[in-house]
Amino acid sequence: MEYRQESIADCVSSFRDSVLKHQEFSTKDSKVANRHYHTYIKALKKLNNMGDDGLSALAVLLDDANHVIRETTAAYLIHRYTDKAIKVLTAAAKAERPIGGLAIVTLKRWELGRYLDPATGKEVEFRKPAK
């Protein structure tokens, strides 16, 4: 069996498409929503494993026209693209829509010295620099 390594563009596209599908099905069908969640986490991990090139390509989605894409991307890149991610998440936290909850939780995690690690998709702690 021949293994085809996915390109960075394929992984970014998979992440974007799966985030949208996850959001679409989150109130309709939890099994389908969870499948799409796992797909976008898998794409996120692959992009993380591609190093700076992978995460830089994903960071382009911080400017996506769709707020769900921007905000989900920001939740996973806050440790790397802090200023931009905080700007995206702060705007989302002020908006009245379900994804605003993710923004609020992500900003609170950051304040407490935690973030969602793109390598694992899990929360990790870090030491915030002294102000």
LINVENJO-V806256 format. One record per residue. N is the residue number from 0. RES is the residue in one letter. PHI is phi in degrees with one decimal (* if undefined). OMEGA is omega in radians with two decimals (none if undefined). Layout:
BEGIN
n,res,phi,omega
N,RES,PHI,OMEGA
N,RES,PHI,OMEGA
END
This chain:
BEGIN
n,res,phi,omega
0,M,*,-3.14
1,E,-88.3,3.13
2,Y,-98.8,3.11
3,R,-102.9,3.11
4,Q,-75.7,3.14
5,E,-71.4,3.08
6,S,-79.1,3.07
7,I,-58.7,-3.13
8,A,-61.1,3.10
9,D,-62.3,-3.12
10,C,-68.0,3.10
11,V,-63.5,3.12
12,S,-63.1,3.11
13,S,-62.7,3.10
14,F,-59.2,-3.08
15,R,-60.4,-3.11
16,D,-61.9,-3.11
17,S,-71.7,3.06
18,V,-61.9,3.13
19,L,-63.4,3.14
20,K,-67.1,3.09
21,H,-58.7,-3.14
22,Q,-64.0,-3.13
23,E,-60.6,-3.05
24,F,-94.7,-3.06
25,S,-60.7,3.11
26,T,-108.6,-3.11
27,K,-106.6,-3.01
28,D,-152.2,-3.05
29,S,-63.3,3.13
30,K,-65.2,3.12
31,V,-67.6,3.12
32,A,-59.2,-3.14
33,N,-64.6,3.10
34,R,-61.6,3.12
35,H,-69.7,3.05
36,Y,-59.1,-3.13
37,H,-63.4,3.10
38,T,-66.1,-3.13
39,Y,-72.9,3.05
40,I,-67.8,3.10
41,K,-61.5,3.11
42,A,-64.3,3.11
43,L,-61.1,3.12
44,K,-63.3,3.11
45,K,-62.6,3.12
46,L,-63.2,3.10
47,N,-61.9,3.13
48,N,-67.6,3.10
49,M,-84.9,3.05
50,G,75.0,-3.08
51,D,-56.4,-3.12
52,D,-62.3,-3.13
53,G,-66.9,-3.11
54,L,-72.6,3.06
55,S,-65.7,3.10
56,A,-65.2,3.11
57,L,-66.5,-3.11
58,A,-61.0,3.07
59,V,-57.3,-3.12
60,L,-71.0,3.04
61,L,-65.2,3.11
62,D,-111.7,-3.13
63,D,-61.2,3.13
64,A,-66.2,-3.11
65,N,-89.4,-3.09
66,H,-63.3,3.14
67,V,-64.5,3.11
68,I,-64.6,-3.14
69,R,-56.7,-3.02
70,E,-72.3,3.09
71,T,-67.4,3.09
72,T,-60.4,-3.13
73,A,-60.5,-3.14
74,A,-60.9,-3.11
75,Y,-95.0,-3.11
76,L,-113.0,-3.09
77,I,-59.1,-3.13
78,H,-73.1,-3.03
79,R,-109.1,-3.14
80,Y,-121.8,-2.95
81,T,-54.0,-3.06
82,D,-60.1,-3.13
83,K,-65.6,-3.12
84,A,-64.0,3.13
85,I,-64.1,3.10
86,K,-61.3,3.13
87,V,-62.5,-3.08
88,L,-70.5,3.11
89,T,-64.6,3.09
90,A,-62.8,-3.14
91,A,-67.2,-3.12
92,A,-64.5,3.13
93,K,-82.6,-3.10
94,A,-79.2,3.11
95,E,-98.8,3.07
96,R,-158.2,-3.04
97,P,-56.2,-3.09
98,I,-65.7,3.08
99,G,-57.0,3.09
100,G,-62.4,3.08
101,L,-60.4,-3.13
102,A,-62.9,-3.13
103,I,-61.8,-3.13
104,V,-64.6,3.14
105,T,-63.4,3.12
106,L,-64.5,3.11
107,K,-65.9,3.08
108,R,-56.5,-3.11
109,W,-60.5,3.12
110,E,-60.3,-3.14
111,L,-86.7,3.13
112,G,84.5,3.13
113,R,-136.3,3.04
114,Y,-155.2,3.07
115,L,-83.9,-3.09
116,D,-79.6,3.12
117,P,-66.8,3.12
118,A,-74.0,-3.06
119,T,-121.5,-3.04
120,G,77.0,-3.11
121,K,-114.3,3.13
122,E,-74.6,3.06
123,V,-130.8,3.11
124,E,-100.1,3.05
125,F,-141.9,3.12
126,R,-95.0,3.13
127,K,-73.0,3.10
128,P,-64.9,3.11
129,A,-67.4,-3.13
130,K,-88.9,none
END
